[in-house]
Amino acid sequence: MPFFKTSFNGYAVKFSPFFENRLAVATSQNFGILGNGRIHVLDLNPSGPITEIASFDTADGVYDCTWSENNENLLVSAIADGSVKLWDLALPLTQNPIRSLHEHTREVHSVDWNPVRRDSFLSSSWDDTIKLWTIDRPTSVRTFKEHAYCVYSAIWNPRHGDVFASASGDCTLRIWDVREPNSTMILPAHEFEILSCDWNKYDDCLIATASVDKSIKVWDVRSFRVPVTVLNGHTYAVRKVKFSPHRESLIASCSYDMTVCLWDYQVEDALVGRYDHHTEFAVGVDMSVLVEGLFASTGWDELVYVWQHGTDPRAP
């Protein structure tokens, strides 16, 4: 499967939970520092070129995107102007975005749709807060403010619709229950900024963190004095970490070292794959829920790659 060339620098990729051949890509002009943004919705043709079926332009960079879990056409994006925008592929371009939610006071860095409740999603921001939204309300349900610096990632627990984790530049990972007034757990997970976190899809007590310190750590929230394991192999900050939806011990990561890595944290030689197809920072990676072993990545080289594990992403 060939690559797709975007017009701006890639920031995030997200496979559709409904269609095995659909991928959303968040991009930003001028490396996300200043300028416009664009969301591409791509059709992945296994026997032909990747084609664009829709794109949405924004006045500011797009840092992340997430698909609705109950509407195949609905997409949410995190925007550099502090807004969260909702897009509907079933509607004409002129009717999009269908909603622009602007409560954050700084850049929105991540969005994540609730896979259990399916009517709510999270946004995390450089204003140090996380916000909970539901699809039917024009204002946020609640704001979570405990972090002392940028919140780079907020991710729902895959089994508990009220629980999520957040990763911050204040070097902590926090676990939250939306029914509680404060965070329920604080992990001083790294000595440098934590850029990403993700829950294990098969054991909801396990969570991975990725940091500026170049490492990935796996934690058990039942006993978090020391990590379950530490994965070293990236040579620069690890930008994104994702647990496999198909294999319990498999983790994908991407880094400013321009590589995408695949890890099996339960074996001695944990690094089981390294892909060096990007020529600039690799900042977005995802694994398909519907097709086992199907990966996507994007980076500041303005390229989107989709490939099966074990094959060369650059091969036609």
SULNOR-V90781 format. One record per residue. N is the residue number from 0. RES is the residue in one small letter. SS is DSSP state (alpha for helix, beta for strand, coil for the rest). PSI is psi in radians with two decimals (none if undefined). Layout:
# SULNOR-V90781
n->N res->RES ss->SS psi->PSI
n->N res->RES ss->SS psi->PSI
This chain:
# SULNOR-V90781
n->0 res->m ss->coil psi->2.19
n->1 res->p ss->coil psi->3.09
n->2 res->f ss->coil psi->2.99
n->3 res->f ss->beta psi->2.34
n->4 res->k ss->beta psi->2.13
n->5 res->t ss->coil psi->2.94
n->6 res->s ss->coil psi->-0.32
n->7 res->f ss->coil psi->3.10
n->8 res->n ss->beta psi->2.29
n->9 res->g ss->beta psi->2.49
n->10 res->y ss->beta psi->-0.60
n->11 res->a ss->beta psi->2.61
n->12 res->v ss->beta psi->2.55
n->13 res->k ss->beta psi->2.07
n->14 res->f ss->beta psi->2.52
n->15 res->s ss->coil psi->2.43
n->16 res->p ss->coil psi->-0.09
n->17 res->f ss->coil psi->-0.66
n->18 res->f ss->coil psi->2.19
n->19 res->e ss->coil psi->-0.23
n->20 res->n ss->coil psi->0.35
n->21 res->r ss->beta psi->2.38
n->22 res->l ss->beta psi->2.37
n->23 res->a ss->beta psi->2.48
n->24 res->v ss->beta psi->2.25
n->25 res->a ss->beta psi->2.27
n->26 res->t ss->beta psi->2.75
n->27 res->s ss->beta psi->2.46
n->28 res->q ss->alpha psi->2.62
n->29 res->n ss->alpha psi->0.77
n->30 res->f ss->alpha psi->0.39
n->31 res->g ss->alpha psi->0.07
n->32 res->i ss->coil psi->-0.77
n->33 res->l ss->coil psi->2.39
n->34 res->g ss->coil psi->-2.92
n->35 res->n ss->coil psi->3.07
n->36 res->g ss->beta psi->2.88
n->37 res->r ss->beta psi->2.44
n->38 res->i ss->beta psi->2.20
n->39 res->h ss->beta psi->2.38
n->40 res->v ss->beta psi->2.07
n->41 res->l ss->beta psi->2.56
n->42 res->d ss->beta psi->2.15
n->43 res->l ss->coil psi->1.81
n->44 res->n ss->coil psi->1.94
n->45 res->p ss->coil psi->-0.48
n->46 res->s ss->coil psi->0.15
n->47 res->g ss->coil psi->-2.94
n->48 res->p ss->coil psi->2.66
n->49 res->i ss->coil psi->2.25
n->50 res->t ss->beta psi->2.64
n->51 res->e ss->beta psi->2.23
n->52 res->i ss->beta psi->-0.28
n->53 res->a ss->beta psi->2.72
n->54 res->s ss->beta psi->2.56
n->55 res->f ss->beta psi->2.25
n->56 res->d ss->beta psi->2.52
n->57 res->t ss->beta psi->2.72
n->58 res->a ss->coil psi->-0.28
n->59 res->d ss->coil psi->2.88
n->60 res->g ss->coil psi->2.62
n->61 res->v ss->beta psi->2.14
n->62 res->y ss->beta psi->-0.39
n->63 res->d ss->beta psi->2.87
n->64 res->c ss->beta psi->2.74
n->65 res->t ss->beta psi->2.49
n->66 res->w ss->beta psi->2.54
n->67 res->s ss->coil psi->2.57
n->68 res->e ss->coil psi->-0.04
n->69 res->n ss->coil psi->0.06
n->70 res->n ss->coil psi->1.97
n->71 res->e ss->coil psi->-0.31
n->72 res->n ss->coil psi->-0.06
n->73 res->l ss->beta psi->2.34
n->74 res->l ss->beta psi->2.42
n->75 res->v ss->beta psi->2.47
n->76 res->s ss->beta psi->2.63
n->77 res->a ss->beta psi->2.15
n->78 res->i ss->beta psi->2.56
n->79 res->a ss->coil psi->-0.30
n->80 res->d ss->coil psi->0.09
n->81 res->g ss->coil psi->0.06
n->82 res->s ss->beta psi->2.81
n->83 res->v ss->beta psi->2.17
n->84 res->k ss->beta psi->2.46
n->85 res->l ss->beta psi->2.35
n->86 res->w ss->beta psi->2.51
n->87 res->d ss->beta psi->1.96
n->88 res->l ss->coil psi->-0.36
n->89 res->a ss->coil psi->-0.20
n->90 res->l ss->coil psi->2.73
n->91 res->p ss->coil psi->2.73
n->92 res->l ss->alpha psi->-0.63
n->93 res->t ss->alpha psi->-0.32
n->94 res->q ss->alpha psi->0.10
n->95 res->n ss->coil psi->2.61
n->96 res->p ss->coil psi->2.67
n->97 res->i ss->coil psi->-0.31
n->98 res->r ss->beta psi->2.48
n->99 res->s ss->beta psi->1.98
n->100 res->l ss->beta psi->1.98
n->101 res->h ss->beta psi->1.55
n->102 res->e ss->coil psi->-0.53
n->103 res->h ss->coil psi->2.55
n->104 res->t ss->coil psi->-0.08
n->105 res->r ss->coil psi->-3.06
n->106 res->e ss->coil psi->2.40
n->107 res->v ss->beta psi->2.16
n->108 res->h ss->beta psi->-0.46
n->109 res->s ss->beta psi->2.67
n->110 res->v ss->beta psi->2.55
n->111 res->d ss->beta psi->2.22
n->112 res->w ss->beta psi->2.46
n->113 res->n ss->coil psi->2.03
n->114 res->p ss->coil psi->-0.17
n->115 res->v ss->coil psi->-0.95
n->116 res->r ss->coil psi->-0.67
n->117 res->r ss->coil psi->0.07
n->118 res->d ss->coil psi->0.10
n->119 res->s ss->beta psi->2.78
n->120 res->f ss->beta psi->2.87
n->121 res->l ss->beta psi->2.61
n->122 res->s ss->beta psi->2.47
n->123 res->s ss->beta psi->2.60
n->124 res->s ss->beta psi->2.82
n->125 res->w ss->coil psi->-0.07
n->126 res->d ss->coil psi->0.21
n->127 res->d ss->coil psi->0.14
n->128 res->t ss->coil psi->2.85
n->129 res->i ss->beta psi->2.46
n->130 res->k ss->beta psi->2.47
n->131 res->l ss->beta psi->2.26
n->132 res->w ss->beta psi->2.64
n->133 res->t ss->beta psi->2.72
n->134 res->i ss->coil psi->-0.39
n->135 res->d ss->coil psi->0.09
n->136 res->r ss->coil psi->2.39
n->137 res->p ss->coil psi->-0.16
n->138 res->t ss->coil psi->2.79
n->139 res->s ss->coil psi->2.66
n->140 res->v ss->coil psi->-0.66
n->141 res->r ss->beta psi->2.63
n->142 res->t ss->beta psi->2.31
n->143 res->f ss->beta psi->2.03
n->144 res->k ss->coil psi->1.69
n->145 res->e ss->coil psi->-0.50
n->146 res->h ss->coil psi->2.59
n->147 res->a ss->coil psi->0.03
n->148 res->y ss->coil psi->-3.11
n->149 res->c ss->coil psi->2.38
n->150 res->v ss->beta psi->1.95
n->151 res->y ss->beta psi->-0.38
n->152 res->s ss->beta psi->2.40
n->153 res->a ss->beta psi->2.08
n->154 res->i ss->beta psi->2.26
n->155 res->w ss->beta psi->2.54
n->156 res->n ss->coil psi->2.38
n->157 res->p ss->coil psi->-0.18
n->158 res->r ss->coil psi->-0.38
n->159 res->h ss->coil psi->1.96
n->160 res->g ss->coil psi->-0.16
n->161 res->d ss->coil psi->-0.04
n->162 res->v ss->beta psi->2.38
n->163 res->f ss->beta psi->2.90
n->164 res->a ss->beta psi->2.65
n->165 res->s ss->beta psi->2.48
n->166 res->a ss->beta psi->2.38
n->167 res->s ss->beta psi->2.80
n->168 res->g ss->coil psi->-0.14
n->169 res->d ss->coil psi->0.17
n->170 res->c ss->coil psi->0.22
n->171 res->t ss->coil psi->2.63
n->172 res->l ss->beta psi->2.28
n->173 res->r ss->beta psi->2.48
n->174 res->i ss->beta psi->2.35
n->175 res->w ss->beta psi->2.60
n->176 res->d ss->beta psi->2.12
n->177 res->v ss->coil psi->-0.25
n->178 res->r ss->coil psi->-0.15
n->179 res->e ss->coil psi->2.62
n->180 res->p ss->coil psi->-0.48
n->181 res->n ss->coil psi->2.97
n->182 res->s ss->coil psi->2.58
n->183 res->t ss->coil psi->-0.23
n->184 res->m ss->beta psi->2.45
n->185 res->i ss->beta psi->2.13
n->186 res->l ss->beta psi->2.05
n->187 res->p ss->coil psi->1.34
n->188 res->a ss->coil psi->-0.55
n->189 res->h ss->coil psi->2.87
n->190 res->e ss->coil psi->-0.15
n->191 res->f ss->coil psi->3.04
n->192 res->e ss->coil psi->2.43
n->193 res->i ss->beta psi->2.10
n->194 res->l ss->beta psi->-0.30
n->195 res->s ss->beta psi->2.70
n->196 res->c ss->beta psi->2.77
n->197 res->d ss->beta psi->2.55
n->198 res->w ss->beta psi->2.57
n->199 res->n ss->coil psi->2.35
n->200 res->k ss->coil psi->-0.23
n->201 res->y ss->coil psi->-0.37
n->202 res->d ss->coil psi->1.80
n->203 res->d ss->coil psi->0.17
n->204 res->c ss->coil psi->-0.12
n->205 res->l ss->beta psi->2.41
n->206 res->i ss->beta psi->2.49
n->207 res->a ss->beta psi->2.53
n->208 res->t ss->beta psi->2.60
n->209 res->a ss->beta psi->2.45
n->210 res->s ss->beta psi->2.87
n->211 res->v ss->coil psi->-0.38
n->212 res->d ss->coil psi->0.13
n->213 res->k ss->coil psi->0.00
n->214 res->s ss->beta psi->2.79
n->215 res->i ss->beta psi->2.36
n->216 res->k ss->beta psi->2.49
n->217 res->v ss->beta psi->2.26
n->218 res->w ss->beta psi->2.58
n->219 res->d ss->beta psi->2.01
n->220 res->v ss->coil psi->-0.21
n->221 res->r ss->coil psi->-0.35
n->222 res->s ss->coil psi->1.56
n->223 res->f ss->coil psi->0.41
n->224 res->r ss->coil psi->-0.69
n->225 res->v ss->coil psi->2.62
n->226 res->p ss->coil psi->2.71
n->227 res->v ss->coil psi->-0.73
n->228 res->t ss->beta psi->2.77
n->229 res->v ss->beta psi->2.20
n->230 res->l ss->beta psi->1.99
n->231 res->n ss->beta psi->2.44
n->232 res->g ss->coil psi->-0.49
n->233 res->h ss->coil psi->2.61
n->234 res->t ss->coil psi->-0.09
n->235 res->y ss->coil psi->-3.13
n->236 res->a ss->coil psi->2.44
n->237 res->v ss->beta psi->2.05
n->238 res->r ss->beta psi->-0.62
n->239 res->k ss->beta psi->2.50
n->240 res->v ss->beta psi->2.39
n->241 res->k ss->beta psi->2.26
n->242 res->f ss->beta psi->2.53
n->243 res->s ss->coil psi->2.45
n->244 res->p ss->coil psi->-0.04
n->245 res->h ss->coil psi->-0.51
n->246 res->r ss->coil psi->2.22
n->247 res->e ss->coil psi->-0.65
n->248 res->s ss->coil psi->0.09
n->249 res->l ss->beta psi->2.34
n->250 res->i ss->beta psi->2.37
n->251 res->a ss->beta psi->2.57
n->252 res->s ss->beta psi->2.74
n->253 res->c ss->beta psi->2.76
n->254 res->s ss->beta psi->2.85
n->255 res->y ss->coil psi->-0.14
n->256 res->d ss->coil psi->0.11
n->257 res->m ss->coil psi->0.20
n->258 res->t ss->coil psi->2.72
n->259 res->v ss->beta psi->2.23
n->260 res->c ss->beta psi->2.62
n->261 res->l ss->beta psi->2.31
n->262 res->w ss->beta psi->2.55
n->263 res->d ss->beta psi->1.75
n->264 res->y ss->coil psi->-0.11
n->265 res->q ss->coil psi->-0.05
n->266 res->v ss->coil psi->2.83
n->267 res->e ss->coil psi->-0.86
n->268 res->d ss->coil psi->1.47
n->269 res->a ss->coil psi->-0.54
n->270 res->l ss->beta psi->1.87
n->271 res->v ss->beta psi->-0.09
n->272 res->g ss->beta psi->2.43
n->273 res->r ss->beta psi->2.20
n->274 res->y ss->beta psi->2.21
n->275 res->d ss->coil psi->0.70
n->276 res->h ss->coil psi->-0.34
n->277 res->h ss->coil psi->2.60
n->278 res->t ss->coil psi->0.05
n->279 res->e ss->coil psi->-3.12
n->280 res->f ss->coil psi->2.25
n->281 res->a ss->beta psi->1.99
n->282 res->v ss->beta psi->-0.19
n->283 res->g ss->beta psi->2.35
n->284 res->v ss->beta psi->2.55
n->285 res->d ss->beta psi->2.79
n->286 res->m ss->beta psi->2.37
n->287 res->s ss->coil psi->2.36
n->288 res->v ss->coil psi->-0.50
n->289 res->l ss->coil psi->-0.44
n->290 res->v ss->coil psi->1.95
n->291 res->e ss->coil psi->2.33
n->292 res->g ss->coil psi->0.08
n->293 res->l ss->beta psi->2.16
n->294 res->f ss->beta psi->2.70
n->295 res->a ss->beta psi->2.54
n->296 res->s ss->beta psi->2.76
n->297 res->t ss->beta psi->2.82
n->298 res->g ss->beta psi->-3.04
n->299 res->w ss->coil psi->-0.01
n->300 res->d ss->coil psi->0.14
n->301 res->e ss->coil psi->0.44
n->302 res->l ss->beta psi->2.55
n->303 res->v ss->beta psi->2.20
n->304 res->y ss->beta psi->2.46
n->305 res->v ss->beta psi->2.24
n->306 res->w ss->beta psi->2.78
n->307 res->q ss->beta psi->2.41
n->308 res->h ss->coil psi->2.35
n->309 res->g ss->coil psi->-0.17
n->310 res->t ss->coil psi->2.88
n->311 res->d ss->coil psi->2.09
n->312 res->p ss->coil psi->-0.44
n->313 res->r ss->coil psi->-0.16
n->314 res->a ss->coil psi->2.39
n->315 res->p ss->coil psi->none
